[in-house]
C-alpha cells in the first residue's frame, strides 16, 4: 500500500472523500516529522513509538579504494512497534 492508497482507505473508513483522507494522512505524517525534528518522541498507544536515535561518528571504508573514510555523527528516525501491533500482524 502506498501513501495515496492509504489516504483513500482513511477517507473511505470515515465516509469522507479521498481528498480528505489524503489530507488527514499528510497532516499526521507532517506532525510526526515536526515532532521528531524538535527531538520529541511520538508514542501512539497500541501502535508504536517514533523516536530519534543518535548515530555516533565512526570510520568506514570506501568500497572502491578500501581507503578509510570518517563518517560524521548523525540523527536517524526510528520506529518501535507496540505489542498490540506485533500481535495483530502475527495473527
C-alpha positions in Angstrom: 0.0 0.0 0.0 1.4 3.4 -0.9 0.6 6.8 0.6 -2.2 7.6 -1.9 -3.9 4.2 -1.3 -3.6 4.8 2.5 -5.2 8.2 2.1 -8.1 6.7 0.0 -8.6 4.0 2.7 -8.6 6.5 5.5 -11.2 8.7 3.6 -13.4 5.7 3.0 -13.2 4.5 6.6 -14.9 7.6 8.0 -17.2 8.3 5.0 -15.1 11.2 3.7 -13.7 11.9 0.3 -10.4 10.6 -0.9 -9.0 14.1 -0.8 -10.0 14.4 2.9 -8.3 11.1 3.7 -5.2 12.2 1.9 -5.1 15.5 3.8 -5.5 13.6 7.1 -2.6 11.2 6.3 -0.4 14.2 5.2 -1.3 16.0 8.4 -0.4 13.0 10.6 3.0 12.4 8.8 3.8 16.1 8.9 3.1 16.4 12.6 5.2 13.3 13.4 8.1 14.7 11.3 8.0 18.1 13.0 7.9 16.4 16.5 10.9 14.3 15.6 12.8 17.3 14.2 12.3 19.0 17.6 13.7 15.9 19.3 10.4 14.8 20.7 9.2 11.2 20.7 5.7 10.3 19.3 4.0 7.4 21.1 0.7 6.0 19.8 -0.8 3.5 22.2 -1.3 0.1 20.7 0.7 1.1 17.5 4.2 2.1 18.4 6.7 4.7 19.2 8.6 7.0 16.7 11.8 8.4 18.1 15.2 9.9 17.1 18.3 7.8 17.6 21.8 9.2 17.7 24.4 7.6 15.5 27.9 8.2 16.7 30.8 9.1 14.4 32.7 6.2 13.0 35.3 5.2 10.5 34.1 3.5 7.4 35.8 2.2 4.2 35.4 3.5 0.7 34.3 0.3 -1.2 36.1 1.3 -4.4 39.5 2.1 -2.9 39.4 0.5 0.5 40.6 3.8 2.0 39.3 4.7 5.5 36.6 7.4 5.5 35.3 9.4 8.5 31.5 9.2 8.8 30.1 12.1 10.8 27.7 11.6 13.8 24.0 11.9 12.8 20.4 11.5 14.0 18.1 8.9 12.5 14.3 8.5 12.8 13.3 5.1 14.2 10.1 3.2 14.9 9.5 0.6 17.5 6.2 -1.4 17.1 4.0 -1.8 20.2 2.9 -5.3 21.4 -0.6 -4.7 20.1 0.6 -4.1 16.5 3.0 -7.0 16.7 0.2 -9.3 17.9 -2.1 -8.1 15.1 0.5 -8.7 12.4 1.3 -12.2 13.7 -2.4 -13.4 13.9 
